[in-house]
């Protein structure tokens, strides 16, 4: 829905709330007539759809009107959108649409739709409705998006928790999560292998912290699963299930993401050993091919290091900060390029370059020791296993003439 349609819907809702006698609707229905549901949409094919999506549906059981409220609107045409996206300053908006209109898109896209009806009291339903209408106002609708801690699902989760008086947060924080941010990201992005590898390479220790169920509910499917187990106060001193019933509105017609994160250690180890073996063989038999192969690796390592430095120092992508992969891939690689091309003619490395090679090998050793230390958080074993044979092969080849 574009912003013009969104504002028109907001205006209509506010007018209906102001004139309750004119028309029964979600905006002015008594809390007892409001049915609250969490609507969860399965992952899509495009990379930004891989995490899935969700919305809060409010339905007036008397008039039949149903409106979906969601927090997933962004505008590619916004000024400096790509620059702000790169810096981690992403501006998202809350939105609302008639439920049938909203869900029609997901049916056509082949994405699953599941509706979970929640057992909120009349007072909780009315409070949630009032908060959502307040949040929908133009001055309140925007927020600073964060992939893991402030996204379209955490906003839905927080709105439900607010209506429940904090009970949802209390229940979910008491449970351990099933995966880390990294594992969930790699799992959901596995359909796009190159993007999956780039994200895994760029994530720092923040992505490997143990999560509780509240934190892991940044994903729609996790929040959906957790609500099935939540019990809340029934007002009479007991507990009742939060979930009244669950309905599959539309089945999934797309490839389903794996249930566990793929293990990248073996494929990256094999890739590193293969690249190292080719480097050694080419050094002996095809000097020009050796120089080309080494150049590709050094350029990739140097550019990766620059990108990791930029993410750490010039952006607010905190999930990429303090990345130990900087010890494996860094701008030192650029210094070795001239020596690489001279070595194919049999020229030896200078003592300065010897020092650069030694420094890079020490950085690799430091990366290994850092990973082995007790309490280390970042899980970058696949990249350690890839980089070590490559650097050893390059170090041997560049110092061979000595």
C-alpha positions as CSV (number, residue, x, y, z in Angstrom):
1,X,0.0,0.0,0.0
2,X,1.4,3.4,-0.9
3,X,1.5,6.3,1.6
4,X,-1.5,8.1,0.1
5,X,-3.7,5.0,0.6
6,X,-2.3,4.5,4.0
7,X,-3.2,8.0,5.1
8,X,-6.7,7.7,3.7
9,X,-7.3,4.6,5.7
10,X,-5.9,6.3,8.8
11,X,-8.3,9.2,8.2
12,X,-11.2,6.9,7.8
13,X,-10.4,5.0,11.0
14,X,-10.1,8.2,12.9
15,X,-13.4,9.6,11.5
16,X,-15.2,6.4,12.4
17,X,-13.8,6.6,15.9
18,X,-15.0,10.2,16.2
19,X,-18.5,9.4,15.1
20,X,-19.4,6.1,16.7
21,X,-23.1,6.2,15.8
22,X,-22.4,6.5,12.1
23,X,-20.9,3.1,11.5
24,X,-19.8,0.1,13.6
25,X,-16.1,-0.5,12.9
26,X,-12.8,-1.6,14.4
27,X,-12.1,2.0,15.3
28,X,-15.1,2.4,17.6
29,X,-16.2,-1.2,18.4
30,X,-16.4,-2.1,22.1
31,X,-13.6,-4.2,23.3
32,X,-15.9,-7.2,23.8
33,X,-16.6,-7.1,20.0
34,X,-13.0,-7.1,19.0
35,X,-11.3,-10.3,17.9
36,X,-7.4,-10.1,18.0
37,X,-5.3,-12.4,15.9
38,X,-1.6,-12.7,15.0
39,X,-1.3,-13.3,11.3
40,X,2.0,-14.8,10.2
41,X,3.2,-14.9,6.6
42,X,5.9,-17.4,5.5
43,X,9.2,-16.5,3.9
44,X,9.2,-15.2,0.4
45,X,11.6,-15.6,-2.5
46,X,13.3,-12.2,-2.5
47,X,16.1,-11.8,0.0
48,X,14.4,-9.2,2.1
49,X,11.4,-11.5,2.4
50,X,13.4,-14.5,3.7
51,X,12.7,-13.7,7.3
52,X,8.9,-13.8,6.8
53,X,6.4,-11.2,8.0
54,X,3.5,-10.8,10.4
55,X,0.7,-8.4,11.4
56,X,-1.9,-7.9,14.1
57,X,-5.5,-8.4,12.8
58,X,-8.4,-6.6,14.6
59,X,-11.8,-7.8,13.6
60,X,-15.1,-6.3,14.6
61,X,-17.3,-9.4,15.1
62,X,-20.5,-7.4,14.7
63,X,-19.8,-5.5,11.4
64,X,-17.3,-8.0,10.1
65,X,-14.7,-5.3,9.4
66,X,-11.1,-6.6,9.7
67,X,-7.9,-4.5,9.6
68,X,-4.3,-5.7,9.5
69,X,-1.7,-3.6,11.3
70,X,1.9,-4.2,10.4
71,X,5.3,-2.5,10.8
72,X,7.0,-3.5,7.6
73,X,6.8,-0.5,5.2
74,X,9.9,1.2,3.7
75,X,10.3,3.5,0.7
76,X,13.0,2.9,-1.8
77,X,12.4,6.5,-3.2
78,X,13.1,8.0,0.2
79,X,16.0,10.6,0.1
80,X,19.4,8.9,0.6
81,X,17.7,5.5,1.1
82,X,20.6,3.4,0.0
83,X,23.2,5.5,1.8
84,X,21.2,5.3,5.0
85,X,20.6,1.6,4.5
86,X,24.4,1.1,4.2
87,X,25.0,3.1,7.4
88,X,22.4,1.1,9.3
89,X,20.0,4.0,9.5
90,X,16.8,2.4,8.1
91,X,13.5,4.2,8.4
92,X,10.5,2.0,8.5
93,X,6.8,2.8,9.0
94,X,3.8,1.2,10.5
95,X,0.9,0.5,8.1
96,X,-2.7,-0.7,8.1
97,X,-4.8,-2.3,5.4
98,X,-8.1,-4.3,5.2
99,X,-7.2,-7.9,6.0
100,X,-8.5,-9.4,2.7
101,X,-6.5,-6.9,0.7
102,X,-3.4,-7.4,2.7
103,X,-3.6,-11.2,2.5
104,X,-4.4,-11.3,-1.2
105,X,-0.8,-10.3,-2.0
106,X,0.6,-13.2,0.0
107,X,-1.7,-15.7,-1.5
108,X,-0.7,-14.7,-5.0
109,X,3.0,-14.8,-4.0
110,X,2.6,-18.4,-2.7
111,X,3.5,-17.5,0.8
112,X,1.7,-19.3,3.7
113,X,-0.7,-17.4,5.9
114,X,-1.5,-18.5,9.4
115,X,-4.0,-16.8,11.7
116,X,-3.8,-17.3,15.5
117,X,-6.8,-16.0,17.4
118,X,-5.7,-14.7,20.9
119,X,-7.6,-14.8,24.1
120,X,-7.5,-11.2,25.2
121,X,-10.0,-9.7,27.5
122,X,-12.3,-6.9,26.3
123,X,-10.1,-4.3,28.1
124,X,-6.9,-5.7,26.6
125,X,-8.4,-5.7,23.1
126,X,-9.6,-2.1,23.4
127,X,-6.3,-1.0,24.8
128,X,-4.4,-2.7,21.9
129,X,-6.8,-1.1,19.4
130,X,-6.3,2.3,20.9
131,X,-2.5,1.9,20.9
132,X,-2.4,0.7,17.3
133,X,-4.5,3.7,16.1
134,X,-2.2,6.1,18.0
135,X,0.8,4.4,16.5
136,X,-0.6,4.7,13.0
137,X,-0.7,8.5,13.2
138,X,1.9,10.0,10.8
139,X,3.9,11.6,13.7
140,X,4.1,8.2,15.5
141,X,4.3,5.7,12.6
142,X,8.1,5.8,11.8
143,X,10.8,4.0,13.7
144,X,14.5,3.2,13.3
145,X,14.6,-0.4,12.0
146,X,17.1,-3.0,13.3
147,X,17.2,-6.5,11.9
148,X,17.3,-8.3,15.2
149,X,16.0,-6.0,18.0
150,X,13.6,-3.6,16.4
151,X,11.9,-5.0,13.3
152,X,8.4,-5.6,12.0
153,X,8.0,-8.7,14.3
154,X,9.4,-7.3,17.5
155,X,7.1,-4.3,17.1
156,X,4.1,-6.7,16.8
157,X,5.4,-8.7,19.8
158,X,5.8,-5.5,21.9
159,X,2.3,-4.2,21.1
160,X,0.8,-7.5,22.2
161,X,3.0,-7.5,25.3
162,X,1.9,-4.0,26.1
163,X,-1.8,-5.0,25.9
164,X,-1.0,-8.0,28.2
165,X,0.6,-5.9,30.8
166,X,4.1,-7.3,30.2
167,X,3.1,-11.0,30.7
168,X,4.4,-12.0,27.3
169,X,7.9,-10.7,27.9
170,X,8.0,-12.3,31.4
171,X,7.0,-15.7,30.0
172,X,9.3,-15.7,27.0
173,X,12.4,-14.4,28.8
174,X,12.1,-17.4,31.1
175,X,12.7,-19.7,28.2
176,X,15.9,-20.5,26.3
177,X,15.9,-19.8,22.6
178,X,16.7,-22.5,20.1
179,X,19.2,-20.7,17.9
180,X,21.5,-17.7,17.7
181,X,21.0,-14.7,15.4
182,X,23.7,-16.1,13.2
183,X,22.2,-19.5,12.9
184,X,18.7,-18.2,12.1
185,X,20.2,-15.8,9.5
186,X,22.3,-18.5,7.8
187,X,19.3,-20.9,7.9
188,X,16.9,-18.5,6.3
189,X,19.4,-17.2,3.7
190,X,20.6,-20.6,2.6
191,X,18.5,-20.4,-0.6
192,X,20.9,-17.6,-1.7
193,X,24.3,-19.2,-1.0
194,X,26.5,-16.2,-1.9
195,X,24.4,-13.8,0.3
196,X,24.4,-16.4,3.1
197,X,28.2,-16.6,3.0
198,X,28.6,-12.8,2.9
199,X,26.2,-12.3,5.9
200,X,28.0,-15.0,7.9
201,X,31.4,-13.5,7.1
202,X,30.2,-10.0,8.1
203,X,28.5,-10.9,11.4
204,X,30.5,-10.4,14.6
205,X,30.2,-11.8,18.1
206,X,26.9,-10.1,18.7
207,X,25.3,-12.6,16.4
208,X,26.5,-15.6,18.5
209,X,25.2,-14.6,21.9
210,X,22.8,-17.1,23.5
211,X,19.2,-16.0,23.1
212,X,16.1,-16.4,25.2
213,X,12.7,-17.0,23.5
214,X,11.8,-13.3,23.8
215,X,14.9,-12.3,21.8
216,X,14.5,-15.0,19.3
217,X,11.0,-13.9,18.6
218,X,12.4,-11.3,16.3
219,X,11.4,-13.9,13.7
220,X,7.7,-14.3,12.8
221,X,7.7,-18.1,12.8
222,X,9.4,-18.2,16.2
223,X,6.9,-15.8,17.7
224,X,4.1,-17.8,16.1
225,X,5.5,-21.0,17.7
226,X,6.1,-19.4,21.1
227,X,2.5,-18.1,21.4
228,X,1.3,-21.7,21.3
229,X,2.9,-22.3,24.7
230,X,2.1,-19.1,26.5
231,X,-0.3,-19.0,29.3
232,X,-1.6,-15.8,30.9
233,X,-3.7,-14.8,33.9
234,X,-7.4,-15.6,33.5
235,X,-8.5,-12.9,36.0
236,X,-9.6,-15.5,38.6
237,X,-6.2,-16.4,40.0
238,X,-5.5,-19.1,37.4
239,X,-3.9,-19.4,34.0
240,X,-5.3,-19.9,30.5
241,X,-3.7,-20.4,27.1
242,X,-3.1,-17.2,25.2
243,X,-3.9,-19.0,22.0
244,X,-7.6,-19.7,21.3
245,X,-7.2,-21.4,18.0
246,X,-5.0,-21.5,14.9
247,X,-6.0,-21.6,11.3
248,X,-3.9,-22.1,8.1
249,X,-5.6,-19.5,5.8
250,X,-3.4,-20.3,2.8
251,X,-0.7,-23.0,2.4
252,X,2.9,-22.4,1.4
253,X,3.7,-23.0,-2.3
254,X,7.4,-22.0,-2.1
255,X,10.5,-23.8,-1.1
256,X,10.6,-24.1,2.7
257,X,13.8,-23.0,4.5
258,X,15.7,-25.8,6.4
259,X,14.8,-26.3,10.0
260,X,18.5,-26.1,11.0
261,X,21.4,-23.9,9.9
262,X,23.7,-25.5,7.4
263,X,27.2,-26.4,8.7
264,X,29.6,-24.3,6.6
265,X,32.8,-25.8,8.1
266,X,33.3,-28.7,5.6
267,X,32.6,-26.8,2.4
268,X,34.7,-23.8,3.4
269,X,37.6,-26.1,4.5
270,X,37.5,-27.9,1.2
271,X,37.4,-24.6,-0.7
272,X,40.4,-23.3,1.3
273,X,42.4,-26.5,0.7
274,X,41.6,-26.5,-3.0
275,X,42.7,-22.9,-3.4
276,X,45.9,-23.5,-1.4
277,X,46.7,-26.6,-3.6
278,X,46.1,-24.7,-6.8
279,X,48.3,-21.9,-5.5
280,X,51.2,-24.3,-4.8
281,X,50.8,-26.1,-8.1
282,X,50.5,-23.0,-10.2
283,X,53.6,-21.5,-8.4
284,X,55.6,-24.4,-9.7
285,X,54.1,-24.9,-13.2
286,X,52.3,-21.8,-14.3
287,X,53.7,-18.5,-12.8
288,X,51.2,-16.2,-14.6
289,X,48.3,-18.3,-13.4
290,X,49.8,-18.3,-9.9
291,X,49.9,-14.5,-10.0
292,X,46.3,-14.2,-11.2
293,X,45.0,-16.7,-8.6
294,X,47.0,-14.9,-5.8
295,X,45.7,-11.5,-7.0
296,X,42.1,-12.6,-6.8
297,X,42.6,-13.9,-3.2
298,X,44.5,-10.8,-2.0
299,X,42.1,-8.4,-3.6
300,X,39.2,-10.2,-2.0
301,X,40.9,-10.4,1.4
302,X,41.8,-6.7,1.3
303,X,38.4,-5.5,0.2
304,X,36.7,-7.7,2.8
305,X,38.9,-6.2,5.5
306,X,38.0,-2.7,4.4
307,X,34.3,-3.5,4.4
308,X,34.6,-5.1,7.9
309,X,36.4,-2.0,9.1
310,X,33.8,0.3,7.6
311,X,31.0,-1.7,9.2
312,X,32.7,-1.5,12.6
313,X,33.8,2.1,12.6
314,X,31.4,4.1,10.3
315,X,28.0,2.3,10.7
316,X,25.5,1.4,13.4
317,X,25.3,-2.2,12.3
318,X,26.3,-3.4,15.7
319,X,25.9,-7.0,14.7
320,X,29.0,-6.5,12.6
321,X,31.2,-4.8,15.2
322,X,34.4,-6.3,16.6
323,X,34.5,-9.0,13.9
324,X,37.4,-11.4,14.5
325,X,37.4,-12.1,10.8
326,X,39.4,-8.9,10.4
327,X,42.4,-10.9,11.6
328,X,42.0,-13.2,8.6
329,X,41.0,-10.7,5.9
330,X,42.4,-7.2,6.2
331,X,44.0,-4.4,4.1
332,X,47.5,-5.9,4.7
333,X,46.7,-8.1,1.7
334,X,47.1,-5.1,-0.7
335,X,50.8,-4.7,0.3
336,X,51.6,-8.2,-1.0
337,X,50.3,-7.6,-4.6
338,X,53.5,-6.1,-6.1
339,X,55.6,-8.8,-4.6
340,X,53.3,-11.5,-5.9
341,X,53.8,-10.4,-9.5
342,X,57.6,-10.0,-9.0
343,X,57.8,-13.5,-7.5
344,X,56.6,-15.1,-10.8
345,X,59.8,-13.9,-12.3
346,X,61.9,-15.4,-9.6
347,X,62.4,-12.2,-7.6
348,X,62.6,-12.5,-3.8
349,X,60.4,-10.6,-1.4
350,X,62.0,-7.7,0.4
351,X,62.5,-7.7,4.2
352,X,59.6,-5.3,4.6
353,X,57.3,-7.8,2.8
354,X,58.8,-10.6,4.9
355,X,57.6,-8.6,7.9
356,X,54.1,-8.1,6.4
357,X,53.8,-11.9,5.7
358,X,55.0,-12.6,9.3
359,X,52.4,-10.1,10.7
360,X,49.6,-11.7,8.7
361,X,50.5,-15.2,9.9
362,X,50.7,-13.9,13.5
363,X,47.2,-12.4,12.9
364,X,46.0,-15.8,11.8
365,X,47.5,-17.5,14.9
366,X,45.9,-14.8,17.1
367,X,42.5,-15.6,15.4
368,X,42.9,-19.2,16.2
369,X,44.0,-18.6,19.8
370,X,41.1,-16.1,20.3
371,X,38.7,-18.7,19.1
372,X,40.1,-21.3,21.5
373,X,39.9,-19.0,24.6
374,X,37.2,-19.9,27.1
375,X,34.3,-17.6,26.9
376,X,34.8,-16.7,23.2
377,X,31.5,-15.9,21.6
378,X,32.1,-15.5,17.9
379,X,31.7,-18.7,15.9
380,X,33.8,-18.1,12.9
381,X,35.4,-21.6,12.5
382,X,34.4,-21.9,8.8
383,X,36.4,-18.8,7.9
384,X,39.4,-19.9,10.0
385,X,39.4,-23.2,8.2
386,X,39.2,-21.5,4.8
387,X,41.8,-18.8,5.4
388,X,44.5,-20.7,7.1
389,X,45.6,-23.0,4.2
390,X,45.3,-20.0,1.8
391,X,47.6,-17.8,3.8
392,X,50.1,-20.6,4.4
393,X,50.3,-21.4,0.7
394,X,50.8,-17.7,-0.2
395,X,53.4,-17.3,2.5
396,X,55.3,-20.3,1.2
397,X,55.1,-19.2,-2.4
398,X,56.2,-15.6,-1.7
399,X,59.2,-16.6,0.3
400,X,60.2,-19.5,-1.9
401,X,63.0,-17.7,-3.6
402,X,64.7,-17.0,-0.3
